[in-house]
Amino acid sequence: MDRLNRRAFLRSTLGVGGAAALWPSARALGANDKIIMGVMGLGGRGTYLAQKFAERPEVEIAYLCDPDTRRFARVREAVEEEQDRSPKMVQDFRKILDDQSVDVLINATPDHWHALGTILACQAGKDVYVEKPLAHNIWEGRKMVEAARKYKRVVQTGMQSRSAPYTHKAKEYIRSGKLGSVYLVRVFNMMQHPKQASVPDGPVPAGFDYDLWCGPAPKRPYNPSRAWLNQFDYSCGPIAGDAVHQFDLARFLVDDPPYPSAVAQTSAIRSLVDGRDMPDTQMALFEYDGLTITLDATLWTPYMKKIPAGVRDSDQFPNWPFCSTKVEVLGTEGFMCFGRHGGGWQAYDRDGELVHSEYGRQGDKEHQDNFIQCVRTREKAMSDVQIGHLSVLPFHLANISYRVGNQRLRFDGATESVTNCDEANRYLKRQYRPEWTVPENV
Amino acid sequence: MARQARSCDVVLCVALVSVCCPGVRARWLPTDDVKVRLETTELGGPKIVVEYDLKDPNVSPESPAYVFLRYSKDFGKNWQLLSTDALRGNGFDIVAKPGHKEVVWWGTDQTAVADLGQVEIRVRAIAMARVPAGRFVMKSLPGGGRDESKAAPPDVNLPLYYIAKYETTVAMYADYLNEVGGEGAGWNSRMAKADRCGIVQESDHTYHVAPGREDYPVTYVSWYDAMGFLQWCGLSLPTEAQWEKAVRGGLYLDGDQTKKQPNPLPERRHPWGDEAPNAGGVYRCNFDGPDDGFERLAPVGSFRRFAGPYGVCDLAGNVAEWTLNWYTTSYHVGLDGFRMARGGSWMAVPEGCDAVTGATQLPLKESSIMGFRGVRNSAVESK
């Protein structure tokens, strides 16, 4: 039965109205059915994902969507190079959701659109591949999990390093006990960002639906130089947005501890005094049951380097002391240095002797494979929405601590709330614009 | 070589001479009647004299030709660019007048030319536009940001440079491939698509242009391909600032030295002014859709009525153009950084075909919406 026939069959057996209201586009995909996707957000990551999914013969990109029409050409061309059918170009993602032939929404928007875009997609019966960090705040993350579960949707978070085979080998190694008992994991994210430019507010460029871009976030006057990543209104920050990869790896390596019970951190804007409200320096300590995870994060350390292109996907290791995206796992018997981006890992014994080395390859393809497979099988994805939620949640807490004067916060995972600072709980959720509100009951 | 041993002789050389490969002349400016002779001098050693006629009447100080010479001394197997340091005369580099030209290549003994009969010299010319030194209003932000709001924009001062009037064409690029691309370098199979590029590779690694595609801008060229072509010519990619100044013009169109021609629209959005590309039902460049007369690419110069203030064509639409600039963020550190492409394309919305919109692209990207043009940075005025 081909795809259209199956849909017609569902309509005829369930009744058009009933089927649409109950499960708008949840169709049973056959092994040979193409998975129809729409891509929301056509920046660098959205363009990359659109192209990568378009390369797959089992996928068709039916929609490309961005409030800024000036972004259309680059990604449309890339997709048309990979598939026969031209995608529809739309500014408003709701046109994707309204199309019942679409199975999947790729959500590669700025942070402030992750939750609402994902929840509305779940309500419309779409599976979702949503970029990290999963949510703009803790409450939104919980609502995303609830929506995925309620509507039985596959929601994959774009934390692809979790799918890399060398990551799984590292986890096996730690599980074997060769490092002894692991009590401390150190996460590094030490970057080099430029200052953001400073120019006056100005008119919104033609072709850009700025109101839609703002969506649930405040509609501040348009400023061409404002980097959304540096503002709490739109983002979890450049540290959380990047370090969440390493933090997710750290959690994965030690069997995904759920919630930290406390967060202590100190953050400040030291070097990049340019009008941002996000810190450029963040040293944090997350207390889990029997485990401490620390975060060393900076945005002004040029000697610290991401793993070079020539090292990624090769039989080489990064220069560990100056590796900006490493994870160190400290056990009672041994030590592991692990690199993101396919940097591989090396383990040392109690005498500091190198005892195991494993080269790495990046996990993008495997992560996308996993998502495609789960869309067909209805299994939970490798970076299921709950995992995405729990991997970014500690960063939200660290940011909240920063906003309440670097206080140490105690956290109750059962209620997902702070227990020792009422002011901190104000930041668990954001204020929404009325027309773009994440509902309490998803 | 016996003929050269005789001092003060003037030897008429039988060297092979060509303008460019047959059938791929389009968009090289014609250089006719090329003649080469060898002269030996008593004190200066041997020299080769190249003569040709540059007949295009449109060549002028404002619209000069960039002329470069390449030579082979092994029957055309390997070719090299003749360095301007070794040349004298009125017919190389930036040439500002049409007419008979003579180029003297000194120091030919250093090139170890054993037999002049083996030597081939090719003369090629590209139509350029002169952009005088001076300030202009740069509105794009570094790294692809956009700023259309500056009440008092900073002036960016650029020295004199020359920029190609047209994007590099399929024919020009195929000519380049036929000279250097014997192993396939610079070509990829997508270039063979006749509706988007049209350069076909033969089994012997020669190249031909699909019929009718000669004057279209070359596409599916990576940043490295573009740089390879331009280095072959002795040119460079424009910086973002150079590209944007070609769109808007300087504060004075004759430059800051004379300041006689104030730019009437120094902050224009498009090469022709501030009107949208499709305002009033007039189509000023090739953007998305067929209404402008082109479903996909257009031959270069199809919208020359709407050229920029220096006569540079197709800066808006048709193909976005690689620039020299990198786009680097922390996310990309350690990678081969993104480069900026400017100008919109045949797939872009009209608003994207302006002076400030840029797109980041990985340098290895080969795309049907991206091409390039060259720039000659010059510290001296044209000849």
Interface residues (C-beta under 8 A of the other chain):
Chain A: G44 T69 R70 R71 F72 A73 R74 R76 E77 A78 E81 M191 Q192 H193 P194 A197 V199 P200 D201 G202 P203 P205 A206 G207 F208 N223 P224 S225 P238 D242 L299 K305 K306 I307 P308 A309 S324
Chain B: L141 P142 G145 R146 D147 E148 S149 K150 A151 R190 A276 D288 A320 T329 S330 Y331 V333 G334 L335 D336 F338 G344 S345 M347 A348 V349 P350 E351 G352 T357 A359 T360 Q361 S367 S368 I369
